[in-house]
């Protein structure tokens, strides 16, 4: 017997009502019992370096694979930049890095603070919501060293004598503490960038008493002052062990905690400890990856042993694609590609530059063995924690951040609101992604792979690139000339994203002027295309 229309409508109403009530109860429960949050950011780890993301991969990562099996893996996750400093800016601020004064490239170990103290960060937001907030690892967002004289370090940080004016006996300013972290321990730049000094809660742990340098093929680091407690080979293990202690300590507190563990590895110097050397049968980079996986297993075990696993959100990802320093040629000979099926690597505008593994485990609210093919970005953390803590955001916060919470359950996935995602390369080149279409606003890689910017080959290519990633994930077939309407639509979307100062809904926001009074040349490409 067929149901009447009234009966169908009534049942639909009841279903929606109970669904809404369940959602409200779910939200209320999260607010009453806010989760701990652990964000593990690796450095230069490729999409294809984790087994669960690359069935053809040759590096064994059982602990990270298990993390994915216990939660949700995102197969279309992207960093906001193809290099480290800008991506880290986006993670903490929820704002695209190119809106900051840094329009291309990265900072060094002596650069001044990039994020002003007035800007909301993940840490400052959570601190206001009663969280303990900890940073451990590689900062690479600039901070202001104390100086012996004047107001300038006296160099850019790329030369061995650029550190002579730093006074390591005094505290730094405008670092993690001023941006909301109640505890911080780490170093200023990449592990191959001097000075090699730990800074804890704003104070250098020792005054450097030696100068070190390494010129090995994989293990190299630049010459510079080094603290007696700073041993390059031990930095990654040290950061993990510090994290274990932090978790053990905070697990005993009544307050929830946020830990931002920013690893300096597997970025150069590639330094697997003795017990891991040769374990992969591939090369030192793969050995280093296996070591990271091992310590991730210990971190997960620590969370379990402290009895906080059920309501702890653990996020694992990378700051960009794998670096060519990993030696793609040697790895390829052994059957491994750190970029999996994707084109390019670190620094590039191609997928290999910014598509990264992204895993979230939260047993209380995420079903095991979940997977999502929705496009997400590392800028999405701030809006996510805002929703988890029921924090209302201002128009001047989270300009490019979309909460990932709806994606944690298949029942709420339609509430995820990201329309498009902007990608950025080391030289400041742009791309925009909407659905299956990706438009690149340069003829080349925008980075380190071929065709390199300003190369003879690049000069012969179309000025723009358009790819259908569903049919062509390798970005081999440029469809720009064949699809002028799609190119025009994506160009207009890119222009509005820049000009509005935001990609989320809200009032217009001002983009920051480039550093040192430079001209932001990269945006000229959009106006040129509009004239065609």
DRENDO-212708 format. One record per residue (C-alpha): x, y, z. Coordinates in Angstrom, 3 decimals. Last residue first. Layout:
# residues N
+----------+----------+----------+
!        X !        Y !        Z !
+----------+----------+----------+
!        X !        Y !        Z !
...
+----------+----------+----------+
This chain:
# residues 532
+----------+----------+----------+
!        X !        Y !        Z !
+----------+----------+----------+
!   42.379 !   39.044 !  -23.964 !
!   42.285 !   42.030 !  -21.630 !
!   41.338 !   39.935 !  -18.595 !
!   44.441 !   37.808 !  -19.163 !
!   46.707 !   40.815 !  -18.750 !
!   44.886 !   41.835 !  -15.563 !
!   45.459 !   38.378 !  -14.121 !
!   49.141 !   38.226 !  -15.076 !
!   49.876 !   41.528 !  -13.283 !
!   49.305 !   39.759 !   -9.965 !
!   52.836 !   38.309 !  -10.032 !
!   54.532 !   41.721 !   -9.979 !
!   53.818 !   42.649 !   -6.351 !
!   56.111 !   45.688 !   -6.346 !
!   58.769 !   45.876 !   -3.628 !
!   58.621 !   48.336 !   -0.713 !
!   60.902 !   46.239 !    1.467 !
!   58.343 !   43.486 !    1.988 !
!   55.179 !   43.400 !   -0.120 !
!   52.078 !   45.318 !    1.020 !
!   49.574 !   43.400 !    3.113 !
!   46.178 !   42.476 !    1.669 !
!   43.304 !   44.579 !    3.001 !
!   40.083 !   42.890 !    4.050 !
!   36.590 !   43.204 !    2.550 !
!   33.774 !   42.117 !    4.876 !
!   32.697 !   38.531 !    5.159 !
!   32.277 !   35.221 !    3.350 !
!   35.462 !   33.232 !    2.833 !
!   37.958 !   33.803 !    0.012 !
!   39.511 !   36.940 !    1.533 !
!   41.266 !   40.177 !    0.665 !
!   38.436 !   40.957 !   -1.721 !
!   40.898 !   41.834 !   -4.503 !
!   42.820 !   38.563 !   -4.350 !
!   39.856 !   36.200 !   -4.279 !
!   38.053 !   38.416 !   -6.802 !
!   40.959 !   38.131 !   -9.258 !
!   41.243 !   34.359 !   -8.825 !
!   37.502 !   33.913 !   -9.398 !
!   37.709 !   36.052 !  -12.541 !
!   40.627 !   33.948 !  -13.804 !
!   38.725 !   30.764 !  -13.047 !
!   35.723 !   31.927 !  -15.067 !
!   37.864 !   33.131 !  -17.985 !
!   39.782 !   29.848 !  -18.108 !
!   36.499 !   27.922 !  -18.086 !
!   35.211 !   30.061 !  -20.933 !
!   38.438 !   29.745 !  -22.945 !
!   38.440 !   25.930 !  -22.898 !
!   40.467 !   24.607 !  -25.871 !
!   43.285 !   27.125 !  -25.524 !
!   43.845 !   26.322 !  -21.840 !
!   43.567 !   22.542 !  -22.131 !
!   47.193 !   21.721 !  -21.222 !
!   47.562 !   17.922 !  -21.284 !
!   50.246 !   16.479 !  -18.981 !
!   48.983 !   17.603 !  -15.578 !
!   49.624 !   14.114 !  -14.078 !
!   46.109 !   14.080 !  -12.589 !
!   44.684 !   14.147 !  -16.137 !
!   41.088 !   12.924 !  -16.305 !
!   39.938 !   14.101 !  -12.886 !
!   42.628 !   16.767 !  -12.790 !
!   41.298 !   18.601 !  -15.834 !
!   44.195 !   20.969 !  -16.454 !
!   44.585 !   24.570 !  -17.576 !
!   47.955 !   26.238 !  -18.126 !
!   48.784 !   29.848 !  -18.950 !
!   51.468 !   31.721 !  -20.897 !
!   51.547 !   29.044 !  -23.603 !
!   55.040 !   27.489 !  -23.964 !
!   58.061 !   28.608 !  -25.989 !
!   59.529 !   30.855 !  -23.293 !
!   59.309 !   28.006 !  -20.773 !
!   61.687 !   25.923 !  -22.881 !
!   64.316 !   28.667 !  -22.940 !
!   64.130 !   28.871 !  -19.154 !
!   62.635 !   31.916 !  -17.433 !
!   60.868 !   29.739 !  -14.826 !
!   61.940 !   26.064 !  -14.952 !
!   60.172 !   23.679 !  -17.298 !
!   61.240 !   21.535 !  -15.596 !
!   61.356 !   21.261 !  -11.816 !
!   62.509 !   23.905 !   -9.351 !
!   59.633 !   26.338 !   -8.980 !
!   56.963 !   28.214 !  -10.892 !
!   56.655 !   25.005 !  -12.913 !
!   56.290 !   26.833 !  -16.225 !
!   53.884 !   28.758 !  -18.449 !
!   52.407 !   30.864 !  -15.632 !
!   48.935 !   31.506 !  -14.203 !
!   47.994 !   27.893 !  -13.529 !
!   44.329 !   26.898 !  -13.800 !
!   43.021 !   23.765 !  -12.117 !
!   39.677 !   22.232 !  -13.010 !
!   38.136 !   19.130 !  -11.410 !
!   36.310 !   21.076 !   -8.735 !
!   37.739 !   24.575 !   -8.488 !
!   41.513 !   24.952 !   -8.263 !
!   43.452 !   28.180 !   -8.625 !
!   47.121 !   28.539 !   -9.531 !
!   49.563 !   31.285 !   -8.699 !
!   53.274 !   31.997 !   -9.201 !
!   55.125 !   33.606 !   -6.294 !
!   58.620 !   32.249 !   -6.985 !
!   58.250 !   29.470 !   -4.405 !
!   54.846 !   28.374 !   -5.693 !
!   51.290 !   29.259 !   -4.661 !
!   47.995 !   27.352 !   -4.785 !
!   44.527 !   28.873 !   -4.365 !
!   41.572 !   26.688 !   -3.418 !
!   37.967 !   26.954 !   -4.555 !
!   34.417 !   26.617 !   -3.231 !
!   35.086 !   25.630 !    0.398 !
!   31.707 !   25.349 !    2.194 !
!   31.592 !   21.990 !    3.958 !
!   27.960 !   21.577 !    5.047 !
!   27.337 !   18.809 !    2.499 !
!   29.725 !   16.564 !    4.465 !
!   27.389 !   16.375 !    7.466 !
!   26.212 !   12.752 !    7.337 !
!   29.536 !   11.485 !    5.974 !
!   31.164 !   12.587 !    9.239 !
!   34.548 !   14.260 !    9.776 !
!   33.936 !   16.358 !    6.667 !
!   31.587 !   18.715 !    8.523 !
!   34.434 !   19.465 !   10.988 !
!   36.805 !   20.675 !    8.258 !
!   36.022 !   24.320 !    8.988 !
!   36.969 !   26.635 !    6.156 !
!   39.897 !   29.074 !    6.425 !
!   40.805 !   31.757 !    3.892 !
!   40.058 !   35.005 !    5.746 !
!   40.260 !   33.320 !    9.159 !
!   40.169 !   36.523 !   11.187 !
!   39.510 !   40.147 !   10.201 !
!   35.800 !   39.453 !    9.677 !
!   35.584 !   38.310 !   13.294 !
!   35.129 !   34.685 !   14.287 !
!   32.620 !   33.280 !   16.757 !
!   34.144 !   30.531 !   18.864 !
!   32.134 !   27.353 !   19.438 !
!   35.289 !   25.513 !   20.569 !
!   35.204 !   22.855 !   17.828 !
!   33.975 !   25.448 !   15.352 !
!   36.906 !   27.760 !   16.067 !
!   39.252 !   24.768 !   15.959 !
!   38.119 !   24.051 !   12.394 !
!   38.183 !   27.694 !   11.304 !
!   41.829 !   27.880 !   12.397 !
!   42.863 !   24.563 !   10.825 !
!   41.564 !   25.288 !    7.307 !
!   44.678 !   27.102 !    6.077 !
!   46.195 !   23.656 !    5.465 !
!   43.827 !   23.289 !    2.527 !
!   40.984 !   20.891 !    1.729 !
!   39.616 !   19.453 !   -1.497 !
!   37.036 !   16.754 !   -0.809 !
!   38.179 !   13.198 !   -1.618 !
!   37.439 !   11.953 !    1.881 !
!   38.263 !    8.649 !    3.545 !
!   37.100 !    6.883 !    6.678 !
!   38.800 !    3.704 !    7.849 !
!   37.813 !    4.309 !   11.483 !
!   34.777 !    6.479 !   12.254 !
!   35.456 !   10.014 !   13.432 !
!   33.711 !   11.478 !   16.517 !
!   35.096 !    9.934 !   19.712 !
!   37.961 !    8.200 !   17.931 !
!   39.475 !   11.453 !   16.627 !
!   42.165 !   10.717 !   14.033 !
!   42.837 !   13.129 !   11.190 !
!   45.184 !   12.372 !    8.280 !
!   46.555 !   14.589 !    5.506 !
!   49.067 !   13.413 !    2.909 !
!   50.205 !   16.310 !    0.727 !
!   49.371 !   18.021 !   -2.574 !
!   51.526 !   21.170 !   -2.643 !
!   54.557 !   20.797 !   -4.879 !
!   53.665 !   17.445 !   -6.416 !
!   50.457 !   18.996 !   -7.730 !
!   52.266 !   21.461 !  -10.013 !
!   52.945 !   24.988 !   -8.729 !
!   56.434 !   23.813 !   -7.818 !
!   58.595 !   24.566 !   -4.739 !
!   58.581 !   20.933 !   -3.515 !
!   57.877 !   18.369 !   -6.231 !
!   56.604 !   18.059 !   -9.781 !
!   53.855 !   16.017 !  -11.430 !
!   51.618 !   13.635 !   -9.513 !
!   51.370 !    9.848 !   -9.709 !
!   53.229 !    9.268 !   -6.413 !
!   55.075 !   12.501 !   -5.505 !
!   57.685 !   10.649 !   -3.407 !
!   58.191 !    8.188 !   -6.305 !
!   59.584 !    4.763 !   -5.356 !
!   60.576 !    1.920 !   -7.680 !
!   64.183 !    1.435 !   -6.536 !
!   65.536 !    3.255 !   -9.595 !
!   62.948 !    5.921 !   -8.880 !
!   64.423 !    6.436 !   -5.399 !
!   67.886 !    6.990 !   -6.882 !
!   66.542 !    9.506 !   -9.392 !
!   64.267 !   11.270 !   -6.904 !
!   67.226 !   12.188 !   -4.696 !
!   65.605 !   13.272 !   -1.405 !
!   67.188 !   16.674 !   -2.116 !
!   64.527 !   16.971 !   -4.844 !
!   62.266 !   18.068 !   -1.965 !
!   59.018 !   16.274 !   -1.166 !
!   55.793 !   18.237 !   -1.326 !
!   54.725 !   20.947 !    1.086 !
!   54.271 !   21.590 !    4.839 !
!   53.381 !   17.965 !    5.603 !
!   50.455 !   16.273 !    7.397 !
!   49.322 !   14.496 !   10.558 !
!   46.374 !   15.605 !   12.674 !
!   45.568 !   14.009 !   16.028 !
!   42.294 !   15.029 !   17.693 !
!   42.192 !   13.733 !   21.258 !
!   38.907 !   12.645 !   22.810 !
!   39.279 !    8.864 !   22.735 !
!   43.082 !    8.904 !   22.994 !
!   43.258 !   10.507 !   26.453 !
!   44.153 !    7.506 !   28.618 !
!   47.788 !    8.501 !   29.130 !
!   48.883 !    5.178 !   27.675 !
!   46.943 !    5.817 !   24.471 !
!   48.452 !    9.276 !   23.904 !
!   51.926 !    7.876 !   24.578 !
!   51.316 !    5.030 !   22.117 !
!   50.389 !    7.515 !   19.408 !
!   53.612 !    9.431 !   20.059 !
!   55.626 !    6.207 !   20.019 !
!   54.153 !    5.226 !   16.659 !
!   54.962 !    8.683 !   15.340 !
!   58.523 !    8.026 !   16.497 !
!   58.728 !    4.933 !   14.296 !
!   57.185 !    6.745 !   11.327 !
!   59.806 !    9.472 !   11.631 !
!   62.555 !    6.831 !   11.622 !
!   61.057 !    5.210 !    8.534 !
!   61.122 !    8.561 !    6.761 !
!   64.785 !    9.049 !    7.685 !
!   65.637 !    5.657 !    6.167 !
!   63.769 !    6.692 !    3.005 !
!   65.872 !    9.851 !    2.831 !
!   69.073 !    7.885 !    3.523 !
!   68.540 !    5.634 !    0.452 !
!   66.482 !    2.615 !   -0.679 !
!   67.096 !   -0.501 !    1.433 !
!   64.822 !    1.075 !    4.027 !
!   66.868 !    0.118 !    7.093 !
!   70.176 !    1.420 !    5.700 !
!   70.697 !    3.879 !    8.558 !
!   67.903 !    3.521 !   11.104 !
!   69.937 !    2.427 !   14.140 !
!   72.625 !    4.985 !   13.333 !
!   70.310 !    7.991 !   13.372 !
!   68.721 !    9.109 !   10.115 !
!   70.091 !   12.535 !    9.179 !
!   68.759 !   14.165 !    6.035 !
!   69.972 !   17.723 !    6.603 !
!   67.750 !   18.529 !    4.834 !
!   63.984 !   18.175 !    5.167 !
!   62.689 !   14.788 !    6.485 !
!   62.394 !   16.455 !    8.967 !
!   62.326 !   19.786 !   10.809 !
!   59.223 !   18.653 !   12.732 !
!   56.545 !   21.135 !   13.727 !
!   54.708 !   19.680 !   16.723 !
!   51.838 !   22.063 !   17.463 !
!   50.328 !   20.809 !   20.709 !
!   46.898 !   22.038 !   21.814 !
!   45.725 !   21.171 !   25.319 !
!   42.482 !   20.624 !   27.213 !
!   42.478 !   21.812 !   30.828 !
!   41.883 !   19.508 !   33.789 !
!   45.579 !   18.640 !   33.786 !
!   47.100 !   15.158 !   34.003 !
!   47.137 !   14.770 !   30.213 !
!   49.129 !   18.016 !   30.094 !
!   52.221 !   16.436 !   31.650 !
!   52.201 !   13.226 !   29.650 !
!   51.544 !   15.147 !   26.415 !
!   54.410 !   17.573 !   27.101 !
!   56.774 !   14.735 !   27.990 !
!   55.950 !   12.898 !   24.747 !
!   56.405 !   16.144 !   22.831 !
!   59.866 !   16.727 !   24.294 !
!   60.732 !   13.182 !   23.220 !
!   59.529 !   13.907 !   19.678 !
!   61.514 !   17.130 !   19.527 !
!   64.669 !   15.390 !   20.759 !
!   64.335 !   12.542 !   18.252 !
!   64.145 !   15.145 !   15.434 !
!   67.045 !   17.230 !   16.788 !
!   69.399 !   14.341 !   17.578 !
!   71.404 !   14.233 !   14.344 !
!   71.791 !   18.012 !   14.419 !
!   73.206 !   18.121 !   17.954 !
!   72.214 !   21.354 !   19.697 !
!   73.084 !   21.213 !   23.411 !
!   76.489 !   22.863 !   22.887 !
!   74.822 !   25.605 !   20.855 !
!   75.890 !   26.150 !   17.248 !
!   77.004 !   29.268 !   15.380 !
!   76.909 !   28.893 !   11.577 !
!   77.984 !   27.088 !    8.434 !
!   75.160 !   25.769 !    6.315 !
!   73.857 !   22.212 !    6.648 !
!   74.570 !   19.104 !    4.617 !
!   73.491 !   15.545 !    5.494 !
!   72.358 !   14.274 !    2.097 !
!   75.400 !   14.982 !   -0.064 !
!   77.636 !   15.814 !    2.909 !
!   78.988 !   19.346 !    3.366 !
!   78.304 !   19.821 !    7.074 !
!   79.054 !   23.011 !    9.005 !
!   79.569 !   23.860 !   12.676 !
!   80.660 !   26.930 !   14.626 !
!   81.172 !   26.667 !   18.367 !
!   80.224 !   28.213 !   21.701 !
!   76.570 !   29.057 !   21.146 !
!   75.028 !   30.742 !   24.212 !
!   72.692 !   28.218 !   25.774 !
!   68.939 !   27.603 !   26.134 !
!   68.066 !   30.718 !   24.131 !
!   65.105 !   32.426 !   25.851 !
!   61.605 !   33.000 !   24.426 !
!   59.865 !   30.126 !   26.170 !
!   62.676 !   27.794 !   25.119 !
!   65.001 !   28.728 !   22.262 !
!   67.289 !   26.041 !   20.869 !
!   70.298 !   27.299 !   18.906 !
!   71.670 !   26.327 !   15.517 !
!   71.903 !   29.826 !   14.067 !
!   71.936 !   28.874 !   11.271 !
!   69.848 !   27.349 !    8.489 !
!   70.130 !   23.637 !    7.540 !
!   67.668 !   22.632 !   10.248 !
!   65.154 !   25.107 !    8.866 !
!   64.658 !   28.367 !   10.736 !
!   64.295 !   29.640 !   14.317 !
!   64.787 !   26.669 !   16.606 !
!   62.422 !   25.050 !   19.081 !
!   60.742 !   25.053 !   22.450 !
!   57.508 !   26.864 !   23.260 !
!   54.995 !   26.836 !   26.091 !
!   52.009 !   29.135 !   26.645 !
!   51.755 !   29.643 !   22.886 !
!   49.494 !   32.558 !   21.950 !
!   51.302 !   34.574 !   19.309 !
!   53.522 !   36.503 !   21.741 !
!   54.882 !   33.233 !   23.140 !
!   55.652 !   31.855 !   19.665 !
!   58.023 !   34.722 !   18.780 !
!   57.778 !   38.491 !   18.820 !
!   60.851 !   39.063 !   20.982 !
!   63.939 !   36.972 !   21.708 !
!   65.439 !   36.749 !   25.171 !
!   69.017 !   37.807 !   26.017 !
!   72.294 !   35.905 !   26.276 !
!   72.218 !   35.032 !   22.556 !
!   73.083 !   38.607 !   21.588 !
!   72.987 !   38.548 !   17.774 !
!   75.391 !   40.941 !   15.994 !
!   77.776 !   38.252 !   14.722 !
!   75.017 !   36.190 !   13.115 !
!   75.357 !   37.099 !    9.427 !
!   79.005 !   35.966 !    9.304 !
!   78.362 !   32.519 !    7.813 !
!   76.144 !   33.827 !    5.029 !
!   72.512 !   33.041 !    4.120 !
!   70.982 !   34.754 !    7.137 !
!   70.148 !   38.052 !    5.489 !
!   72.820 !   40.114 !    7.195 !
!   73.455 !   42.810 !    9.787 !
!   71.121 !   41.636 !   12.517 !
!   69.575 !   45.098 !   12.346 !
!   68.416 !   47.548 !   15.035 !
!   71.721 !   48.829 !   16.359 !
!   73.980 !   47.017 !   18.821 !
!   74.408 !   43.648 !   20.510 !
!   71.054 !   42.489 !   19.195 !
!   68.226 !   40.460 !   20.720 !
!   66.684 !   38.208 !   18.081 !
!   63.313 !   39.171 !   16.638 !
!   61.284 !   36.214 !   15.423 !
!   60.722 !   34.792 !   11.973 !
!   58.135 !   32.312 !   10.793 !
!   60.522 !   29.371 !   10.487 !
!   59.358 !   27.762 !   13.768 !
!   60.891 !   24.271 !   13.665 !
!   59.991 !   22.190 !   16.690 !
!   57.752 !   22.256 !   19.756 !
!   54.832 !   24.645 !   20.226 !
!   52.449 !   24.242 !   23.151 !
!   49.061 !   25.691 !   24.029 !
!   47.146 !   24.982 !   27.236 !
!   43.544 !   25.589 !   26.315 !
!   41.058 !   27.821 !   28.149 !
!   39.141 !   29.232 !   25.182 !
!   41.336 !   32.325 !   25.082 !
!   44.342 !   30.004 !   24.683 !
!   42.561 !   28.287 !   21.800 !
!   42.242 !   31.538 !   19.871 !
!   45.826 !   32.591 !   20.647 !
!   47.174 !   29.203 !   19.528 !
!   45.244 !   28.963 !   16.255 !
!   46.373 !   32.494 !   15.485 !
!   44.655 !   35.872 !   15.693 !
!   46.719 !   38.757 !   14.346 !
!   47.744 !   41.548 !   16.740 !
!   51.138 !   40.004 !   17.489 !
!   52.142 !   40.548 !   13.874 !
!   53.066 !   37.382 !   11.915 !
!   56.291 !   37.642 !    9.888 !
!   58.717 !   38.093 !   12.793 !
!   62.159 !   39.267 !   11.713 !
!   64.429 !   37.000 !    9.709 !
!   67.582 !   35.585 !   11.337 !
!   67.070 !   31.870 !   10.662 !
!   65.876 !   32.517 !    7.129 !
!   62.498 !   33.414 !    5.602 !
!   61.034 !   31.795 !    2.509 !
!   60.408 !   32.613 !   -1.149 !
!   57.517 !   34.626 !   -2.564 !
!   54.980 !   37.305 !   -1.613 !
!   56.048 !   37.634 !    2.035 !
!   54.245 !   40.805 !    3.202 !
!   51.196 !   38.637 !    4.052 !
!   48.308 !   38.139 !    1.608 !
!   50.556 !   35.651 !   -0.201 !
!   50.406 !   33.327 !    2.808 !
!   46.680 !   32.669 !    2.471 !
!   44.998 !   33.271 !    5.815 !
!   43.929 !   30.772 !    8.458 !
!   46.545 !   32.317 !   10.749 !
!   48.505 !   29.353 !   12.148 !
!   48.341 !   27.046 !    9.144 !
!   48.677 !   29.876 !    6.618 !
!   51.919 !   31.196 !    8.120 !
!   53.306 !   27.681 !    8.255 !
!   52.555 !   27.294 !    4.532 !
!   54.375 !   30.549 !    3.796 !
!   57.515 !   29.499 !    5.683 !
!   57.659 !   25.976 !    4.189 !
!   57.477 !   25.868 !    0.414 !
!   54.840 !   24.786 !   -2.140 !
!   52.306 !   27.132 !   -0.599 !
!   48.760 !   26.906 !    0.785 !
!   49.305 !   23.219 !    1.498 !
!   46.904 !   20.861 !   -0.165 !
!   44.657 !   17.919 !    0.700 !
!   42.937 !   15.856 !   -1.999 !
!   43.296 !   12.325 !   -0.603 !
!   42.108 !   13.190 !    2.889 !
!   42.506 !   10.302 !    5.321 !
!   40.046 !    9.695 !    8.131 !
!   40.607 !    7.884 !   11.422 !
!   41.966 !    4.612 !   12.813 !
!   43.101 !    3.357 !    9.412 !
!   44.885 !    6.671 !    8.837 !
!   46.794 !    6.343 !   12.113 !
!   47.545 !    2.744 !   11.146 !
!   49.204 !    3.937 !    7.938 !
!   51.215 !    6.403 !   10.026 !
!   52.391 !    3.544 !   12.225 !
!   53.109 !    1.124 !    9.370 !
!   55.206 !    3.538 !    7.248 !
!   57.392 !    1.274 !    5.081 !
!   58.885 !    3.155 !    2.134 !
!   58.424 !    1.429 !   -1.238 !
!   55.381 !    3.266 !   -2.566 !
!   53.225 !    1.656 !   -5.255 !
!   50.042 !    1.706 !   -3.166 !
!   50.632 !    5.396 !   -2.506 !
!   48.434 !    7.233 !   -0.003 !
!   48.271 !    4.395 !    2.558 !
!   52.001 !    3.838 !    2.223 !
!   53.117 !    7.354 !    3.089 !
!   55.929 !    8.758 !    0.915 !
!   53.676 !    9.339 !   -2.102 !
!   52.255 !   12.641 !   -0.881 !
!   55.783 !   13.864 !   -0.201 !
!   57.372 !   14.900 !    3.094 !
!   59.245 !   18.200 !    2.873 !
!   58.843 !   19.049 !    6.593 !
!   56.432 !   17.173 !    8.850 !
!   53.620 !   18.962 !   10.653 !
!   52.071 !   17.097 !   13.579 !
!   49.006 !   18.863 !   14.994 !
!   47.871 !   17.490 !   18.374 !
!   44.482 !   18.718 !   19.605 !
!   42.879 !   17.876 !   22.955 !
!   39.140 !   17.743 !   22.588 !
!   36.556 !   20.072 !   24.104 !
!   34.110 !   18.271 !   26.426 !
!   31.190 !   20.650 !   27.002 !
!   31.596 !   22.179 !   23.526 !
!   31.891 !   18.738 !   21.912 !
!   28.763 !   17.480 !   23.733 !
!   26.763 !   20.551 !   22.726 !
!   27.722 !   20.083 !   19.066 !
!   26.566 !   16.440 !   19.117 !
!   23.372 !   17.359 !   20.969 !
!   22.669 !   20.048 !   18.371 !
!   23.368 !   17.627 !   15.513 !
!   21.119 !   14.963 !   17.076 !
!   18.355 !   17.544 !   17.442 !
!   18.759 !   18.588 !   13.807 !
!   18.607 !   14.949 !   12.658 !
!   15.603 !   14.346 !   14.914 !
!   13.791 !   17.271 !   13.313 !
!   14.866 !   16.328 !    9.784 !
!   13.613 !   12.774 !   10.220 !
!   10.373 !   13.948 !   11.822 !
!    9.752 !   16.351 !    8.937 !
!   10.465 !   13.629 !    6.375 !
!    8.024 !   11.336 !    8.193 !
!    5.370 !   14.043 !    8.100 !
!    5.977 !   14.775 !    4.415 !
!    5.717 !   11.077 !    3.538 !
!    2.534 !   10.694 !    5.603 !
!    0.968 !   13.760 !    3.998 !
!    1.851 !   12.464 !    0.509 !
!    0.050 !    9.224 !    1.305 !
!    2.009 !    5.998 !    1.638 !
!    1.413 !    3.358 !   -1.034 !
!    0.000 !    0.000 !    0.000 !
+----------+----------+----------+
